[in-house]
């Protein structure tokens, strides 16, 4: 008799560990455990989403005849850990082997690799074939390359799966239409709402459990409207294709106050826990292009996020771990300010993005990168604290996807292994791509002094204090030429403003 453990982000009927099982005799185990819910204090909505999706998936498997054991979080016999629950099932049954699909996080994979000695049983870890590239395939692609740039990996994946390709190469003659996907938010945009479902009885029970057992975790639990079944996740994908994909390309970088969802798909929740598969999302978007439902720049941009970026960051994660987790190229050490938890700041862009994160366990990629991440970068925030924050606040965040995005893309903490330069910007970028600055106490047009946008002087302070690390970067040359042309008085103003700002946040004053 085999024991098959299914993890909370493996909610797929095609899971590799289900292959070859005897549905009636082998045991499937799913469990809600304290160790996974609290190794960082995950957003309440994230825990509710994962637990509810797990319970719905278990119910589906049971209805298909599988012999499933489901351990709820508040089960009085719950040991609180995966190994504890696996050992408990083994002690009660004649288990001869344990099988599971490879976990998505290095810490858990390392732990499971030690289980054969602990359990005195063979433990088979199968490849997670829901992804479109394997860690071994990525390592082969990366071997011998001086730079591991996503664009070239993406082109290989386009060829491999023949996505948006014709006999002459990429459809439209270009691989990448990102230059067309940077329109600022115009007036009069009618942004469709995100997909919403009413919580059913299973979800209501989970919501009550989360409120009881995780009261001190970050985030708003209600309202809760996420899809929690595969059918609902497919409906969410359908809604995006029909109502938002056509303008996704144009406005994927745009930000509007009180419009947290914009034209994005919001399917990262469902992809990363297994309710959707990447290839079906890609095929649906490609079909929309061929049917004339959406333009090429929108479809290519969406597909690039899945076939390119998602697969690429996973490849980077497994290639570079475990050392990647401790990377801190810029030697950033400042603690995460309290306003990342409270949104109690006078910087309106930060207040909006943190508030929406707290409400929705979601923010779109430009909010994460160019507002919240940009501030973390120019303020020199400690990578460990920033990574923990991103991991726990977003419902689509698992370490394999979060860590490369934050360490590599947001913080440049890997020294350029992922990104060719730091994604750093002053207030002018935020003003161009959003309407946040209109309602801000600070003036984005003012460069120095107490009324100036902090992003303006902190940008130049970041450039100056990282001179020794970044001046040699060929993509930073223009910035350093501009810095060198500044007068001594101007540079002193920047230092004074930055010192005043950092002194205030260190003292937990409202900034």
C-alpha positions in Angstrom: 0.0 0.0 0.0 1.4 3.4 -1.0 0.8 6.7 0.7 0.6 9.7 -1.7 1.0 13.1 -0.1 -0.6 16.0 -2.0 0.6 19.5 -1.1 -1.5 22.6 -1.0 -0.1 24.0 -4.3 -0.6 20.7 -6.1 -4.3 20.8 -6.7 -4.2 19.3 -10.2 -5.9 16.1 -11.4 -3.0 15.4 -13.7 -0.5 15.5 -10.8 2.5 13.2 -11.5 2.2 11.5 -8.1 -1.3 10.3 -8.9 -0.1 8.2 -11.9 0.1 4.5 -11.2 -1.8 4.6 -7.9 -4.5 2.2 -7.0 -7.3 4.6 -6.2 -9.2 2.2 -3.9 -6.3 0.8 -1.9 -3.5 3.4 -1.9 -4.1 6.3 0.4 -4.0 10.0 -0.6 -3.1 12.4 2.2 -3.9 16.1 2.3 -3.4 18.1 5.5 -3.6 21.6 6.7 -0.6 22.0 9.1 0.6 24.7 11.3 4.2 24.5 10.1 3.2 25.5 6.5 0.6 28.1 7.5 3.0 29.9 9.9 6.6 29.6 8.8 5.8 33.1 7.7 2.6 34.7 8.9 0.7 34.4 5.6 -2.1 36.8 4.7 -5.4 35.7 6.1 -6.9 35.6 2.6 -4.0 33.5 1.3 -4.5 30.9 4.0 -8.3 30.8 3.4 -7.8 30.5 -0.3 -5.4 27.6 -0.1 -7.3 25.7 2.6 -10.6 26.1 0.8 -9.1 25.1 -2.6 -7.5 22.1 -0.9 -10.8 21.0 0.7 -12.7 21.3 -2.6 -10.0 19.4 -4.4 -10.1 16.6 -1.8 -13.9 16.4 -2.2 -13.5 16.1 -5.9 -10.9 13.3 -5.6 -13.1 11.5 -3.1 -16.0 11.6 -5.5 -13.8 10.0 -8.1 -13.2 7.0 -5.9 -9.9 7.9 -4.3 -9.2 6.7 -0.8 -8.4 10.1 0.7 -7.5 11.1 4.2 -8.0 14.8 4.8 -6.6 16.4 8.0 -8.2 19.7 8.9 -6.2 22.4 10.7 -8.3 22.1 13.9 -8.4 18.3 14.0 -7.4 17.6 17.7 -5.1 14.8 16.5 -3.3 17.1 13.9 0.4 17.0 14.7 1.0 20.4 13.0 3.6 19.3 10.5 3.7 17.3 7.2 6.1 14.7 8.5 4.0 14.3 11.7 0.9 13.6 9.6 2.7 11.3 7.2 4.2 9.3 10.2 0.7 9.2 11.8 -0.9 7.6 8.7 2.0 5.2 8.3 1.6 4.1 12.0 -2.1 3.3 11.3 -1.7 1.5 8.0 0.5 -1.1 6.2 2.3 1.5 4.1 5.2 0.2 2.1 6.2 3.4 0.3 5.6 7.2 0.1 5.2 9.0 -3.1 4.7 12.7 -3.9 5.2 15.3 -6.6 8.3 17.5 -6.0 7.5 20.5 -3.8 8.0 23.9 -5.2 10.1 25.3 -2.3 13.7 24.3 -1.6 13.3 24.2 2.2 10.5 21.6 1.9 12.3 19.6 -0.8 15.4 19.4 1.5 13.2 18.4 4.4 11.5 15.6 2.4 14.8 14.3 1.1 15.5 13.4 4.7 12.2 11.5 5.2 13.4 8.0 4.1 15.8 7.9 7.1 13.1 9.3 9.4 10.3 7.0 8.2 12.4 4.0 7.4 10.5 3.7 4.1 11.3 4.6 0.5 10.1 8.1 -0.5 9.7 8.7 -4.3 9.7 12.4 -5.4 8.3 12.7 -8.9 9.0 15.5 -11.3 6.4 18.3 -11.3 5.4 18.1 -15.0 2.8 20.8 -14.8 5.5 23.3 -15.7 6.7 23.7 -19.3 10.4 23.4 -18.5 12.2 21.3 -16.0 15.0 22.5 -13.7 17.4 20.2 -15.6 16.3 21.7 -18.9 16.9 25.2 -17.6 20.3 24.3 -16.2 21.3 22.9 -19.7 20.1 26.1 -21.3 22.0 28.2 -18.7 25.3 26.3 -19.0 28.1 28.4 -20.4 26.1 31.5 -20.8 27.6 34.7 -19.4 24.2 36.3 -18.8 20.9 34.4 -18.2 18.5 36.8 -19.8 14.8 35.9 -19.9 14.2 37.1 -23.4 16.5 34.4 -25.0 15.0 31.6 -22.8 11.5 32.8 -23.8 12.3 32.5 -27.5 13.5 28.9 -26.9 10.2 28.2 -25.1 8.2 29.8 -28.0 10.0 27.5 -30.4 9.6 24.4 -28.2 5.8 24.8 -27.9 5.3 26.5 -31.3 3.4 29.4 -29.6 2.6 32.5 -31.7 4.9 31.1 -34.5 4.5 30.7 -38.2 6.8 29.2 -40.9 8.9 32.4 -40.9 9.4 32.7 -37.2 7.4 34.8 -34.6 4.0 36.0 -35.8 4.2 39.6 -36.6 7.9 39.5 -37.1 8.8 40.4 -33.5 9.4 38.3 -30.4 8.4 40.9 -27.9 5.9 43.8 -28.0 6.7 45.2 -24.6 7.4 48.6 -26.1 3.7 48.9 -27.0 2.6 47.9 -23.5 3.4 51.0 -21.5 0.6 53.3 -22.0 -0.2 55.6 -19.1 -3.8 55.5 -17.8 -6.0 57.7 -19.8 -9.2 59.3 -18.6 -12.5 57.5 -19.1 -11.1 53.9 -18.8 -13.9 51.5 -18.0 -12.1 48.7 -16.1 -14.1 45.5 -15.8 -14.2 43.9 -12.3 -12.3 40.8 -11.4 -13.9 37.4 -11.3 -15.9 36.9 -8.1 -17.7 33.9 -6.5 -19.8 33.7 -3.4 -18.3 31.6 -0.7 -20.0 28.2 -0.4 -20.4 26.2 2.8 -16.9 24.7 2.6 -15.3 28.2 2.2 -17.5 29.7 4.9 -16.2 27.0 7.3 -12.6 27.8 6.3 -13.2 31.6 6.8 -14.4 30.9 10.3 -11.4 28.8 11.0 -8.9 31.4 9.7 -10.6 34.1 11.8 -10.3 31.9 14.9 -6.8 30.5 14.5 -4.9 33.3 12.6 -6.3 36.6 14.2 -2.8 38.3 14.3 -1.9 37.6 10.7 -1.7 40.4 8.1 -4.6 41.3 5.9 -8.3 41.5 5.5 -10.1 38.2 5.4 -13.4 39.6 4.0 -14.8 40.1 1.5 -13.6 36.8 0.1 -14.4 36.1 -3.6 -11.6 33.9 -5.0 -12.2 30.9 -7.2 -11.6 27.7 -5.1 -12.4 25.0 -7.6 -11.0 24.2 -11.1 -14.3 25.0 -12.7 -14.4 28.4 -11.1 -10.7 29.0 -12.0 -11.5 28.2 -15.6 -14.4 30.7 -15.4 -12.0 33.3 -14.1 -9.7 32.6 -17.1 -12.7 32.8 -19.5 -13.7 36.2 -18.0 -10.2 37.6 -18.5 -10.0 36.4 -22.1 -13.4 37.9 -22.9 -13.4 41.2 -21.0 -9.8 42.3 -20.2 -7.2 40.7 -22.5 -7.9 43.1 -25.4 -6.6 46.0 -23.3 -4.2 44.1 -21.1 -1.3 44.9 -23.3 -1.8 48.6 -23.5 -2.4 49.2 -19.8 -0.5 46.4 -18.1 1.8 48.9 -16.5 -0.8 51.5 -15.6 -2.0 52.2 -12.1 -5.2 54.0 -11.1 -6.3 54.9 -7.5 -9.0 52.6 -6.2 -8.7 50.3 -9.3 -6.6 47.4 -7.9 -7.4 44.9 -10.6 -7.0 46.9 -13.8 -6.8 44.7 -16.9 -4.7 42.0 -15.4 -5.8 38.3 -15.4 -5.6 37.6 -11.7 -5.0 33.9 -12.5 -1.6 33.7 -10.7 -3.6 32.5 -7.7 -4.9 29.6 -9.7 -1.9 28.8 -11.8 0.4 28.6 -8.8 -1.8 26.3 -6.7 -2.6 24.0 -9.7 -6.2 24.8 -10.5 -5.1 26.0 -13.9 -2.2 24.7 -16.0 0.1 27.1 -17.9 -0.4 25.5 -21.3 -4.2 25.9 -21.3 -3.9 29.6 -20.4 -1.4 30.1 -23.2 -3.6 28.2 -25.7 -6.7 30.2 -24.7 -4.9 33.5 -25.2 -3.4 32.4 -28.5 -6.8 31.3 -29.8 -8.2 34.7 -28.8 -5.6 36.4 -31.1 -6.4 34.1 -34.0 -10.1 34.7 -33.5 -9.6 38.5 -33.6 -10.7 38.9 -29.9 -7.4 40.6 -28.8 -4.4 42.3 -30.4 -1.0 40.7 -30.8 0.7 43.1 -28.2 -1.8 42.0 -25.5 -1.7 38.3 -26.3 2.1 38.2 -26.6 2.5 40.2 -23.4 0.3 37.8 -21.5 1.9 34.7 -22.9 5.4 36.1 -22.1 4.4 36.3 -18.4 3.6 32.6 -18.4 5.8 30.9 -21.0 8.7 33.3 -20.5 8.8 34.9 -17.1 7.1 32.3 -14.9 9.2 29.4 -16.3 12.4 31.5 -16.2 12.1 32.5 -12.6 11.5 29.0 -11.6 14.6 27.9 -13.5 16.6 30.6 -11.8 15.3 29.5 -8.4 16.3 25.9 -8.7 19.6 26.7 -10.4 20.8 29.2 -7.8 19.4 27.8 -4.5 20.3 27.6 -1.7 22.8 30.5 -1.9 20.3 32.7 -3.7 18.3 33.1 -0.6 21.1 34.9 1.2 22.2 37.2 -1.7 22.7 40.8 -0.7 24.9 42.4 -3.4 24.2 46.0 -2.3 24.6 45.2 1.4 21.2 46.6 2.2 20.4 46.5 5.9 17.6 48.9 6.8 14.6 47.3 8.6 11.3 47.2 6.8 9.3 50.3 7.9 6.1 49.8 9.8 4.0 51.4 7.1 4.5 48.2 4.9 2.1 46.7 7.4 -0.1 49.6 8.3 -0.2 51.7 5.1 0.1 54.7 7.4 2.2 56.9 5.2 1.8 60.2 3.4 3.3 58.8 0.2 0.1 58.2 -1.6 1.5 55.6 -4.1 2.8 53.5 -1.2 -0.5 53.9 0.8 -2.6 52.8 -2.2 -0.5 49.8 -3.0 -0.1 48.6 0.6 -3.8 49.2 1.3 -4.8 47.2 -1.7 -2.4 44.4 -0.8 -3.9 44.3 2.7 -7.4 44.2 1.3 -6.9 41.7 -1.6 -3.7 39.7 -1.0 -3.0 41.0 -4.5 -1.2 43.9 -6.4 -0.3 43.8 -10.0 3.3 43.5 -11.2 4.1 47.3 -11.6 2.7 48.0 -8.1 4.9 45.3 -6.8 8.0 46.3 -8.8 7.9 50.0 -9.4 6.2 51.3 -6.3 6.6 48.9 -3.4 9.8 47.3 -4.7 11.3 50.5 -6.0 11.0 52.1 -2.6 12.5 49.0 -0.9 15.4 49.3 -3.4 16.2 53.0 -3.0 15.7 52.9 0.7 18.1 50.0 1.1 15.8 47.7 2.9 17.1 44.3 4.1 16.4 41.6 1.5 15.4 39.0 4.1 12.7 41.3 5.5 11.5 42.3 2.0 11.4 38.7 0.8 9.4 37.6 3.9 6.9 40.5 3.3 6.3 39.6 -0.4 6.1 35.9 0.4 3.4 36.3 3.1 1.2 39.2 1.7 0.3 37.8 -1.7 -2.0 34.8 -2.3 0.0 33.8 -5.4 3.3 33.9 -3.7 5.4 30.7 -3.2 9.1 31.0 -2.7 10.1 29.6 -6.1 8.3 32.5 -7.8 8.7 35.2 -5.1 12.4 34.9 -4.3 13.8 35.5 -7.8 11.3 38.3 -8.4 12.3 40.1 -5.2 16.0 39.2 -4.8 16.7 39.5 -8.5 14.2 41.9 -10.1 13.1 44.1 -7.2 16.3 44.5 -5.1 19.1 43.6 -7.5 20.4 41.7 -4.5 21.9 39.0 -6.8 24.2 41.5 -8.4 22.7 41.1 -11.9 22.2 37.4 -12.3 18.6 37.9 -13.2 18.2 41.6 -14.2 20.8 43.6 -16.2 20.4 46.7 -14.0 18.5 47.8 -10.9 14.8 48.7 -11.6 15.1 52.0 -10.0 13.0 55.1 -10.8 12.2 58.5 -9.3 8.7 59.9 -8.7 8.4 60.9 -12.4 7.9 57.3 -13.5 5.1 56.8 -10.9 3.5 60.0 -12.0 3.6 59.0 -15.6 2.1 55.5 -15.1 -0.5 56.4 -12.4 -2.8 59.1 -11.0 -1.5 58.5 -7.5 0.6 61.7 -7.3 -2.5 64.0 -7.7 -3.7 63.0 -4.2 -0.3 63.0 -2.5 1.0 65.3 0.2 4.3 65.4 -1.5 4.9 67.2 -4.8 6.4 65.0 -7.5 7.6 68.1 -9.4 9.7 69.2 -6.4 13.1 67.5 -6.2 14.3 68.6 -2.7 13.0 69.8 0.6 10.3 68.6 3.0 7.6 68.9 0.3 9.5 67.0 -2.4 8.5 63.5 -3.4 10.8 61.2 -1.4 11.3 59.0 -4.5 13.1 61.9 -6.1 15.9 62.4 -3.7 16.1 58.8 -2.5 16.6 57.8 -6.2 19.8 59.9 -6.4 20.9 59.0 -2.9 20.7 55.3 -4.0 22.8 56.0 -7.1 25.3 57.9 -5.0 25.7 55.5 -2.1 26.0 52.5 -4.4 28.6 54.1 -6.7 31.2 51.4 -5.9 28.8 48.6 -6.8 27.0 50.1 -9.8 29.1 52.6 -11.7 30.7 49.9 -13.8 27.3 48.6 -15.0 27.0 49.7 -18.7 23.3 50.4 -18.3 23.9 52.8 -15.4 26.3 55.0 -17.3 23.8 57.8 -18.1 22.7 58.0 -14.4 26.3 58.4 -13.2 27.0 61.0 -15.8 24.0 62.9 -14.6 25.2 62.5 -11.0 28.7 63.7 -11.9 27.3 66.9 -13.4 25.5 67.8 -10.2 26.9 70.7 -8.1 28.2 70.0 -4.7 25.3 71.9 -3.2 22.8 69.8 -5.1 24.4 66.6 -3.9 24.4 67.9 -0.3 20.7 68.6 -0.6 20.1 65.1 -1.7 22.1 63.7 1.3 20.4 66.0 3.7 16.9 65.2 2.5 17.6 61.4 2.6 19.2 61.6 6.0 16.1 63.5 7.3 13.8 60.9 5.7 15.7 57.9 7.0 15.9 59.4 10.5 12.1 59.8 10.5 11.3 56.2 9.4 14.0 54.8 11.9 12.1 56.7 14.6 8.8 55.3 13.3 7.5 58.8 12.5 4.9 59.2 9.8 6.5 60.0 6.5 
